[in-house]
Amino acid sequence: MLFIEYPRCSTCQKAKKWLEDRGIEFTDRNIVEQNPTKEELKAWYDKSDLDIKRFFNTSGMKYREMGLKDKLSSMSTDEMLDLLSTDGMLVKRPVLVSDNFVITGFREKEWENVLK
């Protein structure tokens, strides 16, 4: 599995500890140093069954500075994927990617259900 995180994010730290405590193996990737490409984001979106808006870090400063709350509704999925691929800080994190699923954000119950 691929665990994509922003190391200074407390939610990412909590999720990483949760995985380690359960002995779940993963490859770690810093979202700022290695921003997801549009192709990766599209593949994750297609695999996830999530609304594309769930891939946005709606509580982030960048999201607010850019006024994305009002802009996303008029954007196509392709335009949103383009935007997400420009800056890792726009992407909801952590992101957990496997061959079978993609999860954004850390909600312990959801992770338990998906990983059992």
N, C-alpha and C positions, 0 to 999 in steps of 0.2 A: 504494500500500500504506500501511497504517497501522502505525506502530511505536509501541507503548505501552511506556513505560519509567519507571523510577524513576531520575532522573539521578545519584543518588549510588551506585547499585548498580554494582559493577565488572563484573558479567556483562552488564548493559545497555550499559555503555560499550564493552565488547569487541564486542558484537553490532552496535552502531551503527557503530563503526569498520569492522567487517567489511563491512557494507552499503555504507558510503561508499567504501571501497577498491575495491569492485567496480562502482561507479557506479550502484548501484541506488537509484532515487528512492523516497522515502517521506515521509509526513507524520508528524511527531513529536508525541507526546502524553504529558504527565506524568501518571502514574496517580494521584498524590496530589491534584494540582490538579483533575483531571477524571476522577473515578472512573467506571469502566464502569457503565452502568445494567444492571438485570436483563434488559431487552430485548436490549441489545447482547450480554451474556454468553450469553443463550439462543441467539441467532443464531450466535455464534461456536462454541458447544458443538455445535449442530446441524451446522454446516459442518465441524467438525474431525475427526469420527470418533474423538475421544479420550474416555477415561473422564472423567467430570466431576471426579474427584479430581485429575486432572492440571492443573486450573486453580487449585489451591490452592498457595500458597507454603509448603510444608511445613517449610522451614528458617527461616521468619520468626518473630520474637518473638511477634507477635500470635497466630499459629497455636498456638504452644506455650502461651502464657498462657491461651488459651481452652480448652485441652485438646481440640482438634479431632481429634487422632489417634484418640481413643476415641469421639468423638461422631458423626463423619461416617458411619460404617457404619449408624447407625440413622436417618439423615436421608434424606428424599426428594430427588430431583434438584431439584425446585422449591424446597425449603428451602435446599439448598446454593446455588442461584443467588441467592436472597434474601440469604443471608449474604455471599456474595462481593460483592454490590452495595453492601454497607454500608461497605466499607473497602478501598481499593486495595491496602493493604499485605497483604491476605489473598490477593491474586491473584498467581499465578506469573508472573514477568516475566523477560525481555521477552515481549511478545505481538506477533506479526507477523500482520496480517490483510490478506488480499487478497480479490478476488472468488471465488477458487478454493480457498483454503486458510486455515487458522489454525494457527499453531505457538506453543506455549508453551515458555518457557525457551530457552536458546541452547546447542545442540549443533551444532558447525560442520558435521559430516558430514550431519546431517539437513537443515540449512538449504541446503547445497550441492545435495543431492538434490532438494529441493522447488523450489528456485529455478533449476535449470538449464534 
